[in-house]
Amino acid sequence: MDSILQVQQVTKKYGSKQALRGVSFELGAGRITGLLGSNGSGKSTLMKLIAGLAQPTSGSVSVLGVPVGKQSKALVSFMPDRPLTDPWMSVGDAMKFQRDFYPDFDPVKAKRMLEFMKLSERDRVQTLSKGMNERLQLTMVLSRRASLYMLDEPIGGVDPVARTKILNALMEFYEEDSSILLSTHLVTDIERIFDEVIFIKEGEIVLQSDVEELRLQRGKSIDELFREVYAEC
């Protein structure tokens, strides 16, 4: 399995608060990995470090062997937990923004995704429902030909219909030679798409495993294991 992401002994401190403690793992190609944890467990901090939006206090992060920095940003497509768009934009403006900003933007793929998501380039961002806006954010991120896609809470606060559409789009449109890291605390609706999971708690990885192996070993769903691990949170 080719390694796309390498995280080695990463610690992140904000003053006296330690958000991450010696985190290490690798992600391979062709895998969708769930980064699972309760709010405040360190998921978003870890994603920001991988995306190059923050620096680790110690340790290292690299994508395809490239240390996180200016060069690695061309390999990573990141959907943060806040919109990538401004309210004044139309869907077409959002696509143009991606095309102008990222050389690896694929307009053919973007057009297919917009049709799949039932979005029109004429739609205004400020008139979209939360579910439709999440579909737009996902379209922007997956329309790039990246090596690593990172999605921070992509189904948070959207209705079940929108969740299903978003998950189906993920399965339909991600590149098979790439890797997806998806953070969530809403495990029930989303565990069906995971190939592997990483459980993070209080800034430390407490479990990383292939999903099928985990289900066989423990005789439980990922959601049941999640509830066990985070019962005290």
Residue pairs with C-beta under 8 A, 6 or more apart in sequence:
1 28
1 29
1 30
1 31
2 28
2 29
3 26
3 27
3 28
4 27
4 28
4 29
4 63
4 64
4 147
4 148
4 178
4 179
5 25
5 26
5 27
5 50
5 61
5 62
5 63
5 148
5 179
5 181
6 26
6 60
6 61
6 62
6 63
6 65
7 23
7 24
7 25
7 26
7 46
7 50
7 59
7 60
7 61
8 24
8 59
8 60
8 61
9 22
9 23
9 24
9 58
9 59
9 60
10 20
10 22
10 23
10 24
10 46
10 49
10 56
10 58
10 59
10 60
10 61
11 18
11 20
11 21
11 22
11 23
11 56
11 57
11 58
11 59
12 18
12 19
12 20
12 42
12 45
12 46
12 49
12 54
12 56
12 57
12 203
13 19
13 57
18 203
19 42
19 45
19 203
20 42
20 45
20 46
20 49
20 56
20 203
20 204
21 202
21 203
21 204
22 59
22 204
23 42
23 46
23 59
23 200
23 203
23 204
23 205
24 59
24 205
25 198
25 205
25 208
27 33
27 148
27 179
27 181
28 179
29 176
29 177
29 178
29 179
30 176
30 177
30 178
30 179
30 195
31 179
31 180
31 195
31 196
32 170
32 174
32 179
32 180
32 182
32 193
32 194
32 195
33 179
33 180
33 181
33 182
33 194
33 195
33 196
33 197
33 198
34 182
34 183
34 184
34 187
34 190
34 191
34 194
34 196
34 197
34 198
34 222
35 43
35 46
35 47
35 181
35 182
35 183
35 184
35 197
35 198
35 200
36 43
36 183
36 184
36 185
36 187
36 197
36 198
36 199
36 200
36 222
36 226
37 43
37 183
37 185
37 199
37 200
37 201
37 230
38 185
38 201
38 230
38 233
39 185
41 200
41 201
41 202
41 203
41 233
42 200
42 202
42 203
42 204
43 152
43 183
43 200
44 81
44 152
44 183
45 54
45 203
46 200
47 78
47 80
47 150
47 152
47 181
47 183
48 54
48 80
49 55
49 56
49 61
49 68
50 61
50 63
50 68
50 76
50 78
50 148
50 150
50 181
51 68
51 73
51 76
51 78
51 80
51 150
52 68
52 69
52 70
52 72
52 73
52 76
53 78
60 67
60 68
61 67
61 68
62 68
62 72
63 72
63 75
63 76
63 147
63 148
64 75
64 147
66 72
66 75
74 102
74 103
74 104
75 146
75 147
75 148
76 146
76 147
76 148
76 149
76 150
77 102
77 141
77 142
77 144
77 146
77 148
77 149
77 150
78 141
78 149
78 150
78 152
79 137
79 138
79 140
79 141
79 149
79 150
79 151
79 152
79 154
80 152
81 152
81 153
81 156
83 125
83 133
83 137
84 94
84 137
84 140
84 141
85 94
85 97
85 125
85 133
85 136
85 137
85 140
86 125
87 125
87 126
88 125
88 126
89 97
89 124
89 125
90 121
90 122
90 123
90 124
90 125
91 114
91 119
91 120
91 121
91 122
91 123
91 124
91 125
91 136
92 121
92 122
93 125
94 125
94 136
94 140
95 107
95 110
95 114
95 121
95 139
95 140
95 143
97 140
98 105
98 110
98 140
98 143
98 144
99 105
99 107
102 144
104 144
104 145
104 146
105 143
105 144
105 145
106 143
106 144
106 145
107 143
109 142
109 143
109 145
109 173
110 139
110 143
112 173
113 138
113 139
113 142
113 143
113 169
113 173
114 120
114 121
114 139
116 169
116 172
116 173
117 132
117 135
117 136
117 138
117 139
117 165
117 169
118 135
119 132
119 135
119 136
119 139
123 132
125 133
125 136
128 136
129 162
130 157
130 158
130 162
131 158
131 159
131 161
131 162
131 163
131 165
132 162
134 154
134 155
134 158
134 162
134 166
135 162
135 165
135 166
135 169
137 154
138 151
138 154
138 166
138 169
138 170
139 169
141 149
141 151
142 149
142 169
142 170
142 173
142 174
145 175
146 175
146 178
147 177
147 178
147 179
148 178
148 179
148 180
148 181
149 174
149 178
149 179
149 180
149 181
150 180
150 181
150 182
150 183
151 170
151 180
151 181
151 182
151 183
152 183
153 183
153 184
153 185
153 186
154 166
154 182
154 184
155 162
155 163
155 166
155 167
155 184
155 186
155 189
155 190
156 184
156 186
158 166
160 189
163 189
163 190
167 189
167 190
167 192
167 193
170 180
170 182
170 193
171 193
174 180
182 190
182 194
184 190
187 222
187 223
187 226
188 223
191 197
191 211
191 221
191 222
191 223
194 211
194 222
195 210
195 211
196 208
196 209
196 210
196 211
197 207
197 208
197 209
197 211
197 214
197 222
198 205
198 207
198 208
199 205
199 206
199 207
199 208
199 225
199 226
199 229
200 206
201 229
201 230
201 233
206 229
207 214
207 225
207 229
209 217
211 222
214 222
214 225
215 221
215 222
218 225
220 228
